[in-house]
Amino acid sequence: MSSHGKAGPLPELGVIGWPLQLTFSPPMQIAALRKAALDWRYEAMPVSPEELTGFISNAAATMRGFNVTIPHKSAVRIACSVVDDLASRCDAVNTVVCVRSQGRNRLEGHNTDGPGLLKALSLRTGFEPSGSSVLVLGAGGAAAGAAAALARCGSSTITIANRTEPRAAILVDKMRAMFPKTTWLCAALNEEAPCRPEACCARHHIDLVINCMPEEPSARLGRLLEAVCTNGPAFCDMSYSYGPTALLDVASDIGYRVVPGLEMLLWQGVYAFEIFTRRPAVVDAMRDALTAVAGEWWLKC
């Protein structure tokens, strides 16, 4: 049995996470591989934290690469011999290339979440990071990648709001050390006070809100979106499913310029494919594959 619970050899490419109950990466990447005439497999591979070390060892020896999602982005970054600038700054890897040279195996880590987010925001809303004030909901690997990408592109103020404020404070301290020109703030989002706009705004208007939390807990943050919605800010929900999330619906209804998570998934996947294969991705084929599995709703947001 392989580390991801299936008999037989590991595929050339795949995505790991735990419990990995929902991922649209395989159909999207398979469509791109077919267009590139590459006879490689791409599979979803549930890998528990306890299995991660064994999986990495096997993958480094046999796979071409793999994508990484919750909760492994930071742990995989540690296992990489080389990481790109963004992955280093945010301590999160979502795309890994397995390199074998002179009898040695090593992993090269990349973060395509940040570039994917920026591309999706630009295409859907025309958002420009320079000088912007951003509210990030969540403090995990996705939040770190988003915050680092925006700070690197010149966002002036970034607030990290999380259900446990100490975790937000840890991320803020890390980001402040990496990006001292950006003003970093943190705020709490908890059951007793899920809406604290005075802490989240901190005298700054908000140009962009990014949800990096799972769909179920973030669904309760509609009042927070209402409180910070001035001057038609942009909103991106990194969560995705077979239809719009509750928070995306709220944002759309109250005047945000919305970006569905599938748009960001598409572009981070485009960049990951090009890293894996060193070939240009056929974006239309990847978009069509996402639409086939998720429906057309996200194209019309």
Residue pairs with C-beta under 8 A, 6 or more apart in sequence:
1 7
2 8
2 9
2 10
2 58
3 10
3 45
3 47
3 51
3 54
3 55
3 58
4 10
4 14
4 16
4 43
4 45
4 46
4 47
4 51
4 55
5 45
5 46
6 43
6 45
9 62
10 45
10 58
10 59
10 62
10 63
11 40
11 41
11 42
11 43
11 45
11 63
12 40
12 41
12 42
12 63
12 64
12 65
13 29
13 33
13 40
13 41
13 42
13 43
13 63
13 64
13 65
13 66
13 67
13 276
14 26
14 41
14 42
14 43
14 44
14 45
14 63
14 66
14 67
15 23
15 25
15 26
15 42
15 43
15 44
15 45
15 66
15 67
15 68
15 69
16 45
16 46
16 47
16 52
16 55
16 66
16 67
16 68
16 69
16 72
17 23
17 46
17 47
17 68
17 69
17 70
17 71
17 72
18 46
18 47
18 48
18 49
18 70
18 71
18 72
19 46
20 44
20 45
20 46
20 47
20 69
22 241
23 44
23 69
24 240
24 262
24 265
24 290
24 293
24 294
25 42
25 44
25 67
25 265
25 269
26 42
26 43
26 44
27 289
27 290
27 292
27 293
28 265
28 266
28 269
28 286
28 289
28 290
29 42
29 269
29 272
29 273
29 286
30 42
30 289
31 282
31 285
31 286
31 288
31 289
32 269
32 270
32 273
32 281
32 282
32 285
32 286
32 289
33 39
33 40
33 42
33 273
33 277
34 285
35 282
35 285
36 277
36 279
36 281
36 282
38 277
40 64
45 55
45 66
47 55
47 72
49 71
49 72
49 75
52 72
52 75
52 76
56 76
56 79
56 107
59 66
59 96
59 98
59 107
60 98
60 100
60 105
60 106
60 107
61 98
61 100
61 105
62 98
63 98
64 97
64 98
64 276
65 95
65 96
65 97
65 98
65 275
65 276
66 96
66 98
67 94
67 95
67 96
67 269
67 272
68 76
68 93
68 94
68 95
68 96
69 94
70 140
70 141
70 142
71 140
71 141
73 92
73 93
73 94
73 140
73 141
73 142
73 145
74 91
74 92
74 93
74 141
76 93
76 96
76 107
76 109
77 83
77 87
77 91
77 92
77 93
77 109
79 107
80 87
80 93
80 96
80 106
80 107
80 108
80 109
81 106
81 107
81 108
82 106
82 107
82 108
82 109
83 93
83 108
83 109
83 110
83 111
84 109
84 110
84 111
86 110
86 111
86 114
86 115
86 145
86 148
86 149
86 152
87 93
87 109
87 110
87 111
89 148
89 152
89 178
89 179
90 111
90 114
90 141
90 144
90 145
90 147
90 148
90 149
90 175
91 141
91 144
91 174
92 111
92 113
92 141
92 142
92 144
92 145
93 109
93 110
93 111
94 110
94 111
94 112
94 113
94 141
94 145
94 268
94 272
95 109
95 110
95 111
95 112
95 268
95 271
95 272
95 275
95 276
96 107
96 108
96 109
96 110
97 107
97 108
97 110
97 275
97 276
98 105
98 106
98 107
99 105
99 106
99 107
99 108
100 106
110 272
110 275
111 145
111 148
111 149
112 267
112 268
112 269
112 271
112 272
112 275
113 142
113 145
113 146
113 149
113 264
113 268
114 145
114 146
114 148
114 149
114 150
114 152
115 149
115 267
115 268
115 271
116 264
116 265
116 266
116 267
116 268
116 269
116 270
116 271
117 145
117 146
117 149
117 150
117 210
117 236
117 238
117 264
117 267
117 268
118 129
118 149
118 150
118 153
119 267
120 236
120 259
120 263
120 264
120 266
120 267
121 127
121 208
121 234
121 236
121 259
122 128
123 263
124 234
124 257
124 258
124 259
124 263
124 301
125 234
125 257
125 259
127 207
127 208
127 234
127 257
129 149
129 150
129 153
129 154
129 155
130 153
130 154
130 155
131 154
131 155
131 156
132 150
132 154
132 155
132 156
132 157
132 207
132 208
133 155
133 156
133 157
133 158
133 159
133 204
133 205
133 206
133 207
133 208
134 147
134 150
134 155
134 157
134 158
134 159
134 206
134 207
134 208
134 209
134 210
135 158
135 159
135 161
135 200
135 201
135 206
135 208
135 209
135 210
135 228
136 143
136 146
136 147
136 158
136 159
136 160
136 161
136 209
136 210
136 212
137 143
137 161
137 162
137 189
137 209
137 210
137 211
137 212
137 213
137 218
137 221
138 160
138 161
138 162
138 211
138 212
138 213
138 218
139 160
139 162
139 164
139 167
139 168
139 170
139 171
139 212
140 212
142 212
142 238
143 160
143 162
143 171
143 210
143 212
144 171
144 174
144 175
146 210
146 212
146 238
147 158
147 160
147 171
147 175
148 175
148 178
148 179
150 158
150 208
151 158
151 175
151 178
151 179
151 182
152 179
155 182
156 182
156 183
157 182
157 183
157 184
157 185
157 202
157 204
158 175
158 182
158 183
158 184
158 185
159 184
159 185
159 186
159 187
159 200
159 201
159 202
159 204
160 168
160 171
160 172
160 175
160 184
160 185
160 186
160 187
161 168
161 186
161 187
161 188
161 189
161 196
161 199
161 200
162 168
162 171
162 186
162 187
162 188
162 189
163 188
163 189
163 190
163 191
163 213
163 217
164 188
164 190
165 186
165 187
165 188
165 190
168 186
168 187
168 188
169 186
171 186
172 184
172 185
172 186
175 182
175 184
176 182
176 184
185 202
187 196
187 199
187 200
187 202
188 196
188 199
189 196
189 221
189 224
194 220
194 221
194 223
194 224
195 221
195 223
195 224
195 227
196 224
197 224
197 227
197 228
200 206
200 224
200 227
200 228
201 227
201 228
205 230
205 231
206 228
206 229
206 230
206 233
207 231
207 233
207 234
208 233
208 234
208 235
208 236
209 225
209 228
209 233
209 234
209 235
209 236
209 251
209 256
210 235
210 236
210 238
211 218
211 221
211 235
211 236
211 237
211 238
211 239
211 245
211 247
212 238
213 239
214 239
215 239
215 241
215 245
215 246
215 247
218 237
218 239
218 245
218 246
218 247
219 245
219 246
219 247
221 247
222 246
222 247
222 250
225 235
225 247
225 250
225 251
225 254
225 256
226 250
226 254
229 251
229 254
229 255
229 256
232 255
232 256
232 257
233 256
233 257
234 256
234 257
234 258
234 259
235 248
235 251
235 256
235 257
235 258
235 259
236 258
236 259
236 261
236 264
237 245
237 247
237 248
237 251
237 258
237 259
237 260
237 261
238 261
238 264
239 245
239 247
239 261
240 260
240 261
240 262
240 265
240 294
240 298
241 294
242 294
242 295
243 295
243 297
244 252
244 260
244 297
244 298
244 301
245 261
248 258
248 260
248 261
248 301
251 258
252 258
252 301
258 301
259 301
260 298
260 301
262 290
262 294
262 298
263 298
263 301
265 290
266 283
266 286
266 287
266 290
269 281
269 286
270 281
270 283
270 286
273 279
273 281
273 286
274 280
274 281
287 299
290 298
291 298
291 299
